[in-house]
């Protein structure tokens, strides 16, 4: 695995770090392929309940594609297609991950980095963070799936503004439009994310997974919604040992110990 991608586990939290700080955590194809392996490991580990995505170095979350790799990774039509397909698949993987995801953002969150953050369930950032999607300044096209995630998050008008203007937004603006959930002083970011992740990790995994699945169904076109899958997810909660444990813990006035089954 490339040293440009790091992963570690702490309690019920899996942390994935884009580790290319000298290039503001710009992402190569090799890094995206490592992302796929890291996420597969987190999903397969029943002890991991929440995934945190972040960037190393303190100056950037992720700043998009590593342009220095274009000659080797995007020099031909076939290579471009492969790169784009990999990136689109990884955004989809993160968006559809059966476990909750939190983007922990410091500094620049630009281009593909912003697309990555939007694919996560929640976004926490520092007061000095900034956000932009400069596709219109570069002549790049942006596909349906990525754009829809922006529309679902901030609404059509704000999504158009972000893409039409290609300008940089500060953290307060990002919070006001719903692009991020929380803005914190730099020294408080790690604890805020850890506290939220730990809170989620302590809750019933089947309930959390069901909510994530059902929310994702709500933003689909009605004819494409899998309501039967939603019903199965809810039924699985009520049929679980965790449901029994939750009731018992409530009656016994103690903290529940959920096992995800």
N, C-alpha and C positions, 0 to 999 in steps of 0.2 A: 504494500500500500504506500502511496506517495506520502512524503512527510509534509506535503502541502495541505493535507487533510488530517485532522486529529479527532480522536473520539475517546471519551472516557465516561465511566459510570459512577454515579454517586447516589447511594440509596436507590430510590426508584426513578432517578432522573438520568437520562442519557444525554450527553452534551457533545455536539458536533461542531468543530471549529474549522473555519476556512483560514488556513495558515499561510498566507502569502502577503505579509504586511508590507514588504518593500514595494509591492505593486497594488497597494490598497485592496488586497485580497481579491484581485482579479482571478477569474476562474478559467482553467484550461480543461480540455476534454478529459485528460487523465484525472483531474480533480473531480469532475462530474462522475466519472466511473467509480471513483473511491466513495463518493457520496452514496451511490447505489448500494455498495457493500456495507457501509456503516449503517444505513437505515434498515437494511435487511437484518442485520445483527440485532438492532434495537427492537425491531418488530418481533423477532423470534425469541427474545429474552422475556419471559413472563415477569421478571422482577422489574423491568423497565416500564414505568407507567406514563412518563412524560418525556418529550424530546425537546431540548433547547438547542437552537441554531444560532451561532454567533461568529464573529470574525476576530482574528488576532491583531494585536498591535495598538488598539485603542483609537486609531485614526479612521477606520472604515469598517463597516459591516461587510459588504461585498460591493465591488464597484463595477461588476459586469464582466464581460469576456476579457481574457488576457490577449490583447492585440499582438503582443510579441509572438504568440503561437499561431497567428493566422497563416503564416507562410507554410507551416508544417501541418496545421490542422484544418485550414479552410482555403487551401490554394486551388482546389478544383471543385467543380459542381458536385461531384460525388462526395467529396470531403465536407463541403458545406452542408449538404443534405444530412450526412451522418451526424455532424455536430449539432445541427438544429433539432434533429430528431431526439438526440440524447438529452439536450437541455429541456425540450418540451416534455419528454417522458419523466425527467426528474422533477420538474415543477409539479406535474400531475401526481407523481409518487408522494411528494411532500404534502400536497393538498389532500390526497386521498388516504394518507397514512392512518391506520386505525387507532393510533394513539395521538393524544393532543400534542400540538407543536407550539412553541413560543420562540419568536425571533427576538434576540437580545441585541440591540443596535447601538453602536457607538460611532460617531463620525459620519462619513459619507455612506449613503445608501442609494446607489445610482444604477440606472439601467436594469440589467439583469439582476442586480442585487435587490432592487426594489420589487421586481417581479417575484423573486425568491421570498422576500419578506411578506408580500401579499398572499403568497401560497400557504403561509403558516396561519395557524388559528388565531394567534394573538401577537401583538408587537409592543415591546417596551423599548424606549429609547432615552438617551440623555438629552439634556437641554441644548447641547451644542450639535446634535445630530442634524443632518440635512438630507433632503430627498429630491430626486429628480429622475425623469424618464426622458432622456434626450434624443429619442428616436427621430423626431422631426427635424433635429439639427444635423442628423447624419444620413437622412434619406432612407432609413430602415423601415421595413414593414413590421407590423406587430400582429400576431395571429389571433384568431377568435378566442381560444381557450384562455390565453393570458389576459386579453382585454376584458373578457367576461368576469374574471376574478376581480379586476379593478371596479367594474360596474357594480358587481354584487357587494363590494365592500363600501364604496363611497358614493354610489349612484351614478347615473349616466352623465349628468351635467359636470360633476367634479372630475369624473374620469376623462371626459373630453377636454376639460381645462388642463389637466395634468399633461395629456398627450399633445394637445394643440400648442400650448405655450412652451413646452419642454423646459420650463424654468425651474429653478431650485427653490424648494420650500423649506422653511425652518421648522423646528419641532413644534412650536406653538400652532403654526398653520396646519401641520399634519394632524395634530390632535383635534383641532377645531373641525376638520373635514372628516374625521373618523378614520384616517389612514393608520393611526397608531392608537393603542389603548391607553398607554400611560407615558408621561414625560417626567423624568426624574433627574436630580443632580447626579453627576457622574459617580460620586462616591456612594450613592444609594442604589444604583441600578442592579448590581449583582444580587444584593440581598432581596430586593423587590421581586426579581425574577425567581430566585431560589424559593422565596416564601410562597409565591403563587404556584410554582411547580410542586412544591412539597404539599401544599393544600390539595391540589388536584390528585397527586399520587396517593394521598391518604383516603380519597373517596373511592366509591365502588367503580372499578374499571369497566364493568359491563354497562353501567348506567352512563358513564362518560362516553364510551364508544357508541352507544345507541344514540345519544344526543348528537354527537358529531355526524353520524351517518344520516340522521333524520334532517338535521339542518342543511346538509348538502343536498338532500332530495328536495327541500323546499325551494331552492334557487334554480332547480331545473324547470324546463318547460313542463306544464302539467301532464302532457301525453307521454313524457319520458320518465316520470317519477315511478320508482319501484316501491309502491306503498306496501306490497307484501313483505319486502325486506324490512321496512320500518316496523311492521307488526311483529315480525320474527324477532327483531332486536329487542323490542319491548317485552315480548313473551319470555325471551331468554333471561331478562332481568328478574322477572317474577318467579321463574323456575329455578333460580340460582341459589346456591348456598349463601351467597352474599346477602340476598334478600332476607334470609332467615337470620343471619348474623346482624344485619342492620336493625331488625326489629328487636332482637334480644338485647343488643347494646343499648338501644333507646330505653327499653324497659328497665335495664339494670344500671342506667345512668353512667355508662362507661364509653370509652372510645371504641368504635368498631374496628375489627381486624379483617379487612377485606382481602380475599384471595384471587379474585377475578374468575370465579367459577361458581 
